[in-house]
Amino acid sequence: MRNTLLILIIIGLLLTLPNKGFSQENAPICTSIEQVKANAGKQILIFGELARHHQLPHHPYILLLEGNEWIFLGNDAFFGGKPINTTFILVKGIVKLNNTDFQLASFSNEPLPETAFLNASKQPLVKDPEKLIRVHPFVTKVAQIQAIPACHSQKDIETNLNQWVVVYGLISVRDEQKVVFQANHKNPWLLFNMPSTNALKQGKKQPGMAIVKFTQANQPPSATLLQRLFPVCKTIEQFRQHQGQLVAFSGKVKKKGKLKVNRKTLLYIYQLPNSLTSDQLEGKKVQFITRVYHYGLPHFFELPLFFNYLAFGQIGYIKDGLWLDQGN
């Protein structure tokens, strides 16, 4: 008990410490289970989305990686009493590839509010949850945890100087040395060059995101941690191939919250990012970075919405969005 309290105090202090030394030079950065396995037993940086597993008892916290792979984090104690309210987080620590000592009987977590279930379909539960958790990687030694805030304006950047932030937009890759980021198509509010941190497909204005650090407002970032390009979906087959994953797509906003991707493909917009409404965007062509959820195929990291009626050709719905652009 005494050791547990000491660990929680240390984690709590780490969450409040400034971001000095939290950089890619300290440890390799991992965004997939394959990379985690290649660095087993070493101190690494793990980048992913903070989520809760809705098909396990107590809805434990998980770190969602590329391809919807995940690492078990646990309950609120993992964060040392310091709540994190960002989509992405960066964890520095050592990952063990299995969790053989996990006991579900001694595990509990703060329940989700009742309002979270108001419009949700009934979620299928894992038959043997303890076994599933035991065979999944988990963070055994935490050195540091950092929330990665998203910046959608210069004001956001000014608020989050000297720490890693995520920016969404369009990435142009000319060669390994030349990567250009712009926040949107027309008159981008943010435009800068950055070095490539990982292999990227060459192309112009590809939807993606970058994890960067700004030390001064209205200046290019001083450091780059990671870049990611998102699959672009145009057909029903492509949406099904990437179901539940972060993707990019464009379409025209129609009446009653419908988004027409093409003649045969409709999506339902349940909620738009940036406090916009479908009425404000009706008739306009927009580009998204978000997840598309499919009816009747709930993912373990989301509470699926309940629908009584589906329009013809409507293949999925958008709960929220990370990025939206009205330019072409």
N, C-alpha and C positions, 0 to 999 in steps of 0.2 A: 504493500500500500504506500509506504514511504517513497519507494523508488518510482511508483506510478505518478505520485504527486510531483516529484522532482522532474520527471520527463515532461509533464504537462506545463510546468512553470517554464522550463527551457524552451519548449515549442512556442509558448505565449510570448516570451521575450524575443524569439527569432522573428515572429510575425510582426513585431513592432520596430525591429531594427531597420535602419536605412539600408539602401540597396548596394552598399559598397562591397565590391568583390563578387557580386552575384552576376557572373558573366560567363560567356561560352569558353573562356580560357581555363576556367577552373575544372570543368568536367565535360565529357561528351554529352550532347543533347540527344534525347531519344523521343521519337514520336510514334513508335510502333513496338509491338511485342518482340518482333525479330531483333530490333536494335537493343531492347532491354536485355534479351537473352544473350546477345553478343557481349554485353558488359555486366554480366551477372557477378555480384559480389563487389563491384566497384561503385564508387560514388558517382552518380550521374545526375543530369538535369532531365526531368521528364515534363514535357509540355503536352497539355491536353485540356479538354473541357470538363469542368466540374459538373457532375450529374448525380442523380440518385437512381438506383436500380429498383424499378417499380415492380419487378416480378419476384423479389426476394423479401422475406419478412423484415420489418422495420425500415425498409427502403434505405439500405446503407449507401454512403457516399462512394462514388467510383470516379476514376479519372478516365474519360473517354478519349481514346487515341484514334489514329487514322484507321479507316475501314471499320469503325465501330468496335474495335478491340477495347478491352478495358482492364484497369488495374484496381484492385480492391483498396479502398482507403479506410473505411470503417464508419465510425459515428462522429458526433460533434467533438469528441475528445481529440480527434486527429488534428483539429485546428487550434487546440489549446484555448478554447473559449473566445477566439477571435473570429467573428463571422466574416465570410468572404462572399461578396455579392457580384462577382464578375463571371462572365461566361468561361474565360480561360484562366488557368493558373499554371504556375511553374513550381515544380517540387524538386528540391535538391536533397538527395539521400541515396540510400542503398536499397535495392529491390531484391526480394527473395522470390524465386520462381514459383513456390507453392506455399500454402498456408496450412500445413498439416495439423497444427495445434489449435486451429480455430474451433471454438465451441459455441454453437448457436444459442444454447441454453443460457449462457452468461453474457449474451450480446443484446444491447438495447440501443435505441436511437430516438431522437426527438421526432414525434410523428408530424406528418404533413398537416397543414390546416384543412379543415373540412371543406372550405371553399375550393380547394384544389380538385376535389372530386365531383363538383356540381355538374359539369358537362362531360364527364369522362365515362367511357365505356368500362365495363368490368374487365379487369386485367387478369390474364392467366398467370398462375403462380408456378414456379419451378417445383418439380416433384421432390427433388432431394437437394434443397438449398445449401445445406451444410457441405455436402460433397462438392457442389459447384464452387463455393467460396474457397474450399481447401485446395483445389487444383488451379486457382488463379493467382497470378503474381500479386504481391502486396509490398508496400513500403515498410521495411522493417526498421530502418534508422533514418529519421528525418533530420536534416541539417538546417533546412530553410524552406519556407513556403512563401510564394509571392503571388498576389492577385495581379492579373494582367488587365488593366482597364482599357476599354476601347475609346479611341479618340475620333470624334466625328466633326471636330472644329478646332480652330486655333486656340480657342478658350480651353478646350479639353487638354490640349498639349501643354498650355501654360500651367494648368492645374497639376499635371503629372510629369513635370520635368525630373530628369535624373533617375528614371526607373523605366523598366520595360513596359511598352504599351503595344497594343495591336491597332493597326490601321487597315481598313478594307478599301479596295479599289481596283485599279487596272495596272497590270504589270507587263512591261515590254522587255523582252529579253533579246538582245542583239548578239551577245557572246558571253563567255564566262566572266568577263570583266565589266560588262555594261548591262546593268539592270535599272530600268527606269520605273518609278512608281508615280501614279497620279490618282487622286482621290475620286475623280469622276471624269466624264467625257468632256463636257463643255466648261471652260473657265475653271479648271480644278483649283480648289482651295488649298491643296497640298500637292507639290510636285518636287521630286528629288531623285538623284541617282544614288545607288547603293551597290556594294559588292555582292556577288552571289555567294550564298552560304551553303547551298546544296544544288544538285543538278536540276535545272529547270528547262522546260521545253521552249525553244526559240519561237518567238511570235510577238505580235503587237497587241497591246491593250487586252491582255488576258485577265479575266477576273481572278483575284487572289487576295492574299493578305500578307502583311509583313509584321514581324515583331522587332521593334526598333526602340532606341533610346534617344530622347532629345535632351540636350543640356541647355539650349537656348531657344526661346520662342522665335518664330519666323526664320528659323535656320534649318538646314538639313539635319537629319539625325546624326549623332556622333558615333553610334554603334548599331550593328545589325545582328540579331540573333538567329532569325529564321525567316524563310519565305515559303509560301505555299500557293500553288495554283489549284483552282477548283475545276472539276469536270463541268463542261457546258452541256446541258441537256436540251434537245430540240424535239425528240420523238418520244412516244410512249415507251418504246423499248429501252431508251436511255434512262428515262425516269425510273423504270422498274429495275434496271441494272444497278442504279445508285440509290435505291430506296432508303430513306432515313439518313443518308450521308449528306454532308455539306456540298452543295452544288450551286452552279450559276445557271440562269436561264433568263429569257426575256419574253415579254408578251404584252398584249393590250388589255387594259382594265375595262371590263364590261359591267353591266348592271348587276345588282345583287351580289357583289363581291366576287364575281368570276374573273379569272385571268385567262385570256385566250392565247395559248402558246402557238398553236397553229390551227388549221381547219378542223382537225380531229381531236385536239387535246385541250381540255379545260382544267384549270385548277381553281379551288375555292380558297379565297383569302379570308381566313378567320381573324387575323390581326396583322396590321401593317407596322413596320418599324417607324421610329421617329414621330410617333403620335399622328401619323397621317391617316386619312380615311379613304375608303374606296370611292366615295363621292367626289373628293378633291382630285382624284386621279382618273376618274371615269373618262374613257376615250383616249387616254394617253398611253404611250408605250413606255414600259419601265423595265429595268434589269435588276434582278435579285441575286443576292448570295444568301442562301438559307437552306433549310431542310424541307423536303416534301414528304409528308406522311401519307401513307396509303391506307385506304379504308379496309378494315378487317384484318390488317396485318400489324398489330401493335408491336412497337419496339420496346425492349426492356428498360430503356432510359427515358421513356415518355409516357404520359398519361393520355391515351388516345381519346379523341373527342367522339361523342355519340351523335350520329346523324340519322334522321328518319327518312330523308329523301336525298337522292343524288341526281344531278342533272345528267343528261345524255353526254357521254364523252368526258365526264369529270373523273379524272383518275387519282386525284389526291388533294390534299389541302395544306395550306401554309399557316402555321401557328403564329409565327413571328419571323422577323428577318434580321440578319446581321448587317445588311447593306442594301440600299435601294438607290438607283440612279435613274433620273428621268431623261438623261441625254442619250444620244445615239453615237 
